[in-house]
Amino acid sequence: MNMRLIYVLVGVLLGGFLSIQGHAQEQPNLRMRADQLFERMEYARAVDLYVRLADSKKPRVGDVERAASSYLFLNQYELAENWYARAVGMEGHAAESQRNYAEALKHNGKYTDAKKQLEAYVEKHGIDEIIRLSIEGCDSSIVWMANPLPYLLKNERNINTDLSEFGVFPTSNGVLYAGEPKVSAGKRSGMTGEAYLKVFSASRKTEELTLSSMMPDNFNSTAYHVGPVASNKAEDVLYVTRTHPNTEVEKYKKNGTKFKRYNLELKIYRKNGDSWIEEDFAYNKVNTYSVGHAALSDDEQTLYFASDMPGGRGGVDVWFCELRPDGSWGIPINAGEEINSAGDEMFPTIFGNRLYYSSDGFAGMGGLDIYVAEGCKSSFSKRKNLRYPVNSAADDFSFVILGEHQDGYQGFISSNRIGGIGSDDIYSFSFKKPKVTIILEGITVNKKTNELISEASLTLFDGDRRIVAKRLGDNNAAFRFELDKNTEYKVLAEKSGFHADSVNIIGVHPTKDTTIRVTLRLEPVFTVGDKFVLENIYYDFDKHDIRKDAAVVLDQLVRTMRDNPTLKIELSSHTDSRGTHSYNDKLSQRRASSAVDYLVSRGIDRSRLVAKGYGERRLVNRCSDGVKCSIEEHQANRRTEVEVLAY
């Protein structure tokens, strides 16, 4: 789960982190430094060291596993998948690695593969309730991703940063939300390394958010995290979630180490002229449990919130209090088993007679999923998952509706899904049926024989590489996706035994129903001696550094290597005939080595790779020394090539 989100769910761990003490006069070696950083949860620094440790003739499975775990904690799921795929193929890997591998696969939308890993885990170690729900969630997610609901999601780029923003609450002239401020100095969170959360405001033009700024009011002056926030309709009472800042804390032990947890509390602020008067929510008990994430019913007679107080059904539950005649809130009552599970439920919002909230305790897509149920207080029914694309394999939460009309409704959600700008991002959404349909139809074929390839895995991405939909091709190698107008897409085809292929789809704005047809050609890689060219790998003049556009192509080769663990290749670089033989040999070797180093950094074992620079010795056309050729003819010789050495 997202590390920043942990702070606003069940509390904050401060101090008391696990530590490994080295000898006073010894310089810690590479592994000791990596382990120290990992135990302190400094994953971004630790992972670089584990990658170096894993790049050896006899890598330790523990180093590979910790590299994978670091990437998982950092929400870099593609790299986590690469490294876990390598880890579970090694002798002595931990049972937990197979479960984490399935988690990484789910985050990348690969629910079929995730289910296979979970079933393999069950065969060896047995099943528990979490695994059962996860397998059930994989089955549902495969169907949901193949048939996404007509929600249009847009990242609110005007206010999102490379940090965390989430928890929109609409106001009469804009919104309030929680975010990490960009500051150069001051107190910072030990886990994230960023400044503590504060409450921000932003202007709202229709569904677009602009002009964000941190609120200047006194509730933002506390020492630790502040937010999210809710308000009454008059906007003169605020319910603010914050981390308790004083010395009264919950104390506990774990693995022989003492921890202090600064729990969440709910503060109530009442408008008084130009300032706010602070008061405690009557049921805060920060030395025992957390309370936060407030939401008011439409009639403002019921206050819903999330808490891990005693008497619930699991970790964090949704609770409510009823307003008394004297203006105080009655004792907390659990919202019941239709809403709450053995997992965590949080971020409740109300629209009419519908409760929207997030949970990880039911069969869903992964992380926190958003659910809706009808009713009030402890009498809810018809709970349902909002499905894809509102939900993803990441954490999806803080679903709020701005308004409803005959053709649909619109609002905001928060998510740390792949393709965002920062850690948690705010997305606007609209739900409405398109009047004109755009259909993408295609087939997958063997590039060498032109034979149909059935049941290939097809993934549709938008222009920001977010997964839009995912499905398998049918027995006739055909596939079909529905597209939105004025939207760029990329469709990727993959299958074990083949090098993937993809095609970009430009945005179209048709006036009538339109069908776009494509053919994806997958290169077979299972015959020793086979060669294929990696298209569109370019280097700057006289350079061997991997450019961003080349990295995209090499990432596709990484996936091929990851999905075919017995594949060994020679990766060769070739130049044209211009320049001396000696210069071209050295340049091409540097380029081939750089490409191999890149694959190794993405989790591929170096023993499966050979880097070879051939200079101008393997020209594919007539353009040898002294022959006059066009730019295009010379470019054909400047290529990166893959040869299958073993499979």
LOKOL-55561 format. One record per residue (C-alpha): residue in three letters; y, z, x. Coordinates in steps of 0.001 Angstrom, whole numbers, plus 500000, padded with zeros to 6 digits. Example, Ala and Ser with C-alpha at 12.3 -4.5 7.8 and 13.67 -1.06 7.14 Angstrom:
<sevexs>
Ala495500507800512300/Ser498940507140513670/
</sevexs>
This chain:
<sevexs>
Met500000500000500000/Asn503553499304501123/Met504688502142503395/Arg508181502250501894/Leu506718502513498418/Ile504662505554499373/Tyr507923507473499740/Val508929506914496146/Leu505514507476494571/Val504218510851495626/Gly506531512209498321/Val507502511967501952/Leu505570512962505031/Leu508017514225507632/Gly507037515674510980/Gly503559516877511824/Phe502276513351512490/Leu499023513161514389/Ser499576512982518104/Ile497466512434521197/Gln498493514408524266/Gly498050512785527676/His497741514676530967/Ala501144515775532213/Gln501045513773535427/Glu499070510754534192/Gln500628507503533048/Pro498806506713529786/Asn496797503504529949/Leu497192500615527527/Arg494674501894524971/Met496095505419525048/Arg499591504047524397/Ala498268501876521575/Asp496425504817519996/Gln499469507064520273/Leu501616504505518488/Phe498971503893515834/Glu498514507590515074/Arg502296507934514775/Met502189505037512278/Glu504322502826514555/Tyr502179499845513671/Ala504584497097514721/Arg504532498369518317/Ala500856499325518329/Val499561495957517181/Asp500975494091520198/Leu498963496360522484/Tyr495755496045520457/Val496064492243520546/Arg496262492439524342/Leu493262494783524473/Ala491215492489522218/Asp491894489492524473/Ser489161490381526969/Lys485660489228527856/Lys484093492231526125/Pro486568493399523475/Arg485961496702521731/Val485413496508518007/Gly487751499495517549/Asp490647497592519138/Val490042494599516872/Glu489824496888513827/Arg493060498674514667/Ala494859495371515187/Ala493643494361511737/Ser494637497712510209/Ser498092497494511761/Tyr498693494090510226/Leu497433495387506868/Phe499868498331506981/Leu502660495935507966/Asn501857493729504934/Gln501103490748507203/Tyr498067489815505187/Glu497234486440506726/Leu496960488061510158/Ala495094491051508693/Glu492550488645507217/Asn492111486874510560/Trp491516490095512461/Tyr489239491697509868/Ala487168488499509732/Arg486668488882513471/Ala485996492634513226/Val483262492441510574/Gly481466489860512685/Met481163492337515572/Glu478415494885516147/Gly479324498449515275/His482232497754512949/Ala483184500553510545/Ala482082500325506920/Glu485713500732505890/Ser486599497497507696/Gln484615495459505185/Arg486507497088502313/Asn489813496474504089/Tyr488775492871504766/Ala488277492431501027/Glu491720493971500465/Ala493342491481502855/Leu491521488589501163/Lys492787489758497778/His496366489909499083/Asn495962486269500124/Gly494699485295496673/Lys491097484773497863/Tyr489381486749495143/Thr486076484867495351/Asp485780485664499070/Ala486945489241498477/Lys484230489742495879/Lys481593488516498361/Gln482752491077500923/Leu482723493869498333/Glu479218492911497208/Ala478052492865500834/Tyr479535496351501239/Val477709497565498121/Glu474376496278499459/Lys474771498382502598/His476621501462501382/Gly476318501645497605/Ile478947501401494890/Asp481671503778493774/Glu484204503582490954/Ile486928502094493155/Ile484613499302494331/Arg483435498653490778/Leu486999498270489530/Ser487886496086492503/Ile484991493690491822/Glu485898493568488133/Gly489506492882489136/Cys488407489991491363/Asp486598488367488422/Ser489660488694486185/Ser492068487525488889/Ile490123484321489526/Val490617483379485876/Trp494267484507485767/Met495279482599488912/Ala493612479429487658/Asn495552479745484386/Pro498945481353485151/Leu501122482460482235/Pro504469480656481697/Tyr506641483150483572/Leu509259481743485934/Leu510048484144488806/Lys513067483839491092/Asn513808485938494154/Glu517270487493493828/Arg518365486316497261/Asn521987487289496766/Ile521113490991496935/Asn517680491142498626/Thr517670491778502369/Asp514993491998505054/Leu514738495681504063/Ser513617497164500722/Glu515236496695497290/Phe513570497624493992/Gly513821499411490647/Val516477497542488643/Phe518118499411485759/Pro520458497229483616/Thr523938498549482793/Ser526700497174480581/Asn528310495225483424/Gly525531494852485978/Val522548496743487343/Leu521693499778489452/Tyr518808499709491930/Ala517374501494494968/Gly517672499967498424/Glu517611500659502138/Pro521143500361503533/Lys521794498453506730/Val523250501034509098/Ser523459501129512880/Ala523288504914513198/Gly522313508001511250/Lys519164509685510013/Arg516152507431509513/Ser512743507587507920/Gly510014508396510460/Met507494506021508898/Thr509606502923508257/Gly512216503358510977/Glu514879502377508418/Ala517680504322506760/Tyr516822506397503700/Leu516995504811500240/Lys520289504935498336/Val521480503778494910/Phe523228500380494828/Ser525034498476492108/Ala525275494722491568/Ser527042492387489158/Arg524960490331486737/Lys525761486784485691/Thr523152485840483051/Glu519987486590485083/Glu521507486285488579/Leu522535489332490599/Thr525517489214492967/Leu528079491397494750/Ser525878494329495649/Ser527328497529497109/Met526189501087497712/Met527399503515495055/Pro530081505893496405/Asp529127508795494144/Asn527915512225495207/Phe524257511636494288/Asn524042509279497287/Ser525115511986499732/Thr521731513749499922/Ala519782513820503192/Tyr516702511783502241/His515645509093499747/Val517602508545496507/Gly516426506264493675/Pro515388504759491399/Val517834505666488627/Ala517947505467484807/Ser520792506023482345/Asn521482506731478689/Lys523167504026476566/Ala526598505615476917/Glu526125505500480699/Asp527500509017481085/Val524156510647481983/Leu522038509508484948/Tyr518452510471485760/Val518057510087489515/Thr514819510324491496/Arg515311511748494961/Thr513392513375497783/His513958517132497768/Pro516223517738500800/Asn515908521490501410/Thr513463523790503192/Glu511201524419500192/Val508290521990500747/Glu504625521516499968/Lys502432522482502938/Tyr498869521362503527/Lys496315520513506212/Lys494480517279506881/Asn491935516685509641/Gly492967519931511287/Thr496654518962511437/Lys499430520703509487/Phe501698518562507351/Lys504819519152505327/Arg505446516997502296/Tyr508919516723500844/Asn508157516035497183/Leu510256514119494677/Glu512499515754492133/Leu514417514495489125/Lys518139515261489100/Ile520379514844486063/Tyr524026513840486581/Arg526563514112483765/Lys529849512233483892/Asn532898514480484234/Gly536066512437484571/Asp535746510448487788/Ser532895512552489187/Trp529380513635488287/Ile528054517154487667/Glu524551517700489029/Glu521813519684487307/Asp518069520138487821/Phe515419518735485517/Ala513779521871484129/Tyr510261520934485298/Asn510897520189488973/Lys508554522177491221/Val508990520668494653/Asn506700523099496494/Thr503767521935494333/Tyr504245518423492937/Ser506599515447492509/Val508604514326489461/Gly510521511040489210/His510873507502487766/Ala512613508477484518/Ala512895506263481417/Leu514452507021478016/Ser513116505843474656/Asp515416503639472583/Asp516479506588470415/Glu516935508724473572/Gln514812511486472048/Thr511925511064474528/Leu512095511132478324/Tyr509179509484480166/Phe508557510081483867/Ala505866509945486581/Ser504387513060488161/Asp501329514404489959/Met501740517798488262/Pro498541519714487360/Gly496758518752484158/Gly496884514987484594/Arg494060512470484627/Gly494394511346488242/Gly496877511202491089/Val500221510316489466/Asp500405510041485645/Val503025509075483074/Trp504303512150481188/Phe506986512692478555/Cys509268515404477177/Glu510894515523473734/Leu514540516434473227/Arg515055519829471571/Pro517858520573469075/Asp519719522555471737/Gly519826519512474037/Ser517139520742476465/Trp513893518921477198/Gly510612520291475854/Ile507529520976477953/Pro505876517924479628/Ile503002516247477732/Asn500613513733479303/Ala500947510215477826/Gly497164510045477374/Glu494093508157478496/Glu495197504766477148/Ile498041504849479691/Asn496725507024482524/Ser493667506640484749/Ala492050508335487715/Gly494454506345489896/Asp498272506320489962/Glu500601505356487090/Met504350505137487634/Phe507642503269487085/Pro507644503501483257/Thr510234501499481278/Ile510704501221477519/Phe511578498208475358/Gly511336498843471616/Asn507864500230470924/Arg506446498919474188/Leu505851500925477344/Tyr505745498925480589/Tyr504447500673483698/Ser502477500112486904/Ser498983501326487764/Asp496331500931490450/Gly493670502708488382/Phe492432499842486190/Ala490751496543487055/Gly493662494427488279/Met494808491966490901/Gly495331494534493649/Gly497874497161494616/Leu500010498192491642/Asp499723495945488572/Ile502154495959485648/Tyr500725496855482220/Val502121497042478707/Ala500996499188475769/Glu502333499654472245/Gly503240502975470659/Cys505084506093471759/Lys504591509515473330/Ser500823510121473593/Ser499834507569470918/Phe499579504221472719/Ser497179501334472126/Lys496504497720473127/Arg497001498256476854/Lys496931494925478672/Asn497550493568482129/Leu500542491183482336/Arg498413488887484528/Tyr499567486253487009/Pro502276485459488116/Val503969488707487012/Asn501198490508488871/Ser499929489594492316/Ala497613491059494928/Ala500555493135496213/Asp502448496004494542/Asp504240494874491371/Phe506361497415489525/Ser509638498255487758/Phe509264495695484964/Val512411495747482810/Ile513378493446479938/Leu517040492412479570/Gly516689490778476173/Glu514303489010473829/His514803485823471771/Gln512750483438469675/Asp511488481393472610/Gly510807484260475015/Tyr512502486970477042/Gln513901487654480507/Gly514284490545482909/Phe513485491842486392/Ile510498493078488353/Ser510064494450491882/Ser507315493358494256/Asn506303493260497906/Arg504337490041497385/Ile503974487347500031/Gly506952484991500218/Gly509673487585499725/Ile512670488235501936/Gly512014491860502817/Ser509562494650502172/Asp510136495200498437/Asp512204492537496690/Ile513792492220493265/Tyr512800489173491199/Ser514288487928487954/Phe511862486421485455/Ser511934484401482258/Phe509111483833479829/Lys509325480559477903/Lys507177477554477213/Pro508202474333479011/Lys509093471416476749/Val508005468744479239/Thr504750469064481185/Ile504268467995484811/Ile500618467781485850/Leu499333467520489412/Glu495897465901489514/Gly493876465244492632/Ile490545464926494355/Thr489141466163497685/Val487231463766499941/Asn485576463664503351/Lys488123462049505667/Lys485447460260507698/Thr483066459039504978/Asn485369459079501921/Glu482633460931500036/Leu483734463402497368/Ile483814467098498347/Ser483090469243495318/Glu484120472883494803/Ala486758472935497523/Ser489216475849497371/Leu492645474655496163/Thr495819476714496568/Leu499188475718495120/Phe502218477168496966/Asp505888476943496067/Gly508599476073498575/Asp508681479656499876/Arg504889479683500449/Arg504267482011497531/Ile500940481350495809/Val501583479762492409/Ala497963479174491353/Lys494495478997492881/Arg491221477450491719/Leu488054475659492851/Gly487648471911492503/Asp485031470863489960/Asn481678469145490551/Asn483494465792490654/Ala485852467050493409/Ala488765466993490955/Phe491488469577490417/Arg494518470032488171/Phe497683472171488275/Glu500681472417485960/Leu504047472263487771/Asp507609473309486990/Lys510455470804487141/Asn512846470699490122/Thr510413472746492224/Glu508882471848495591/Tyr505184472570496072/Lys502431472358498654/Val498766472054497711/Leu496168473122500292/Ala492451472252500215/Glu489906474269502223/Lys486135474367502552/Ser483763475791505147/Gly482638473068507529/Phe485903471147507230/His489411471286508663/Ala491849471855505806/Asp494295469285504476/Ser497519469714502542/Val500237467644500923/Asn503845468439499982/Ile505096467653496460/Ile508812467043496035/Gly510617468499493019/Val510877466167490019/His512932466338486806/Pro511123464108484308/Thr512298463330480768/Lys508733462965479472/Asp505266464286480303/Thr504407463245483876/Thr501248463188485991/Ile501305463213489821/Arg498089462191491604/Val497083463044495183/Thr494040462782497446/Leu493308465479500030/Arg491196464379502975/Leu489263467129504776/Glu488083466499508330/Pro484433467523508971/Val484043469839511967/Phe480319470508512079/Thr479137467786514516/Val479262468484518258/Gly481426465878519970/Asp483560465158516900/Lys487270464895517593/Phe490322465029515373/Val494053464988516021/Leu496272467850514870/Glu499060465972513146/Asn502733466815513638/Ile502518469168516611/Tyr505671468544518594/Tyr507192470226521644/Asp510779470250522833/Phe511415467931525774/Asp509889469276528986/Lys508802472464527132/His505468474000526198/Asp506637476757523810/Ile505119476695520322/Arg507826475650517869/Lys507880476883514273/Asp506811473516512891/Ala503900473408515355/Ala502924476980514429/Val502442475900510804/Val499905473257511899/Leu498158475632514311/Asp497878478246511547/Gln495800475718509637/Leu493487475445512671/Val493327479252512796/Arg492037479240509209/Thr489417476636510113/Met488236478751513066/Arg488269481936510979/Asp486278480386508138/Asn483739478824510534/Pro482867481707512900/Thr480280479705514915/Leu482757476918515704/Lys483822476484519346/Ile486403473902520325/Glu488266472276523147/Leu491962472059522344/Ser493516469334524450/Ser497061468124524950/His497958464541525859/Thr501152462862527054/Asp502360459287527124/Ser502463457309530387/Arg506093458015531237/Gly506503460414534169/Thr504174460951537132/His500464461642536706/Ser500807465042538386/Tyr503746466093536208/Asn502023464976532988/Asp498796466796533923/Lys500641470078534511/Leu502806469783531399/Ser499861468947529144/Gln497827471861530557/Arg500691474274529860/Arg500963472948526319/Ala497218473231525683/Ser497181476767527096/Ser500140477745524921/Ala498342476471521837/Val495196478432522734/Asp497259481565523424/Tyr498793481193519978/Leu495359481012518321/Val494253484109520241/Ser497351486005519063/Arg496346485170515480/Gly492917486793515864/Ile490652484064517288/Asp488331485130520132/Arg489311483328523359/Ser485648482749524180/Arg485558480187521352/Leu488412478143522844/Val488907475871525839/Ala492382474648526802/Lys492534471293528576/Gly495478469117529553/Tyr494613465454530099/Gly498101464176530824/Glu498174460410530360/Arg494490459856531222/Arg493287459335527624/Leu495750456911526089/Val494831455641522630/Asn496641452304522970/Arg497862449745525514/Cys500906451738526667/Ser499934452468530272/Asp502281452506533266/Gly504650449540533314/Val503834448319529797/Lys506832448043527489/Cys506138449931524243/Ser508012451163521199/Ile508899454816520543/Glu506180454946517875/Glu503529453611520259/His504405456222522892/Gln504391458942520214/Ala500783458051519288/Asn499726459086522797/Arg501650462396522700/Arg499090464262520634/Thr497124467494520393/Glu493427466935519856/Val490456469119518887/Glu486888468437520032/Val483925470338518584/Leu481929471952521423/Ala479491473955519296/Tyr478872474749515644/
</sevexs>
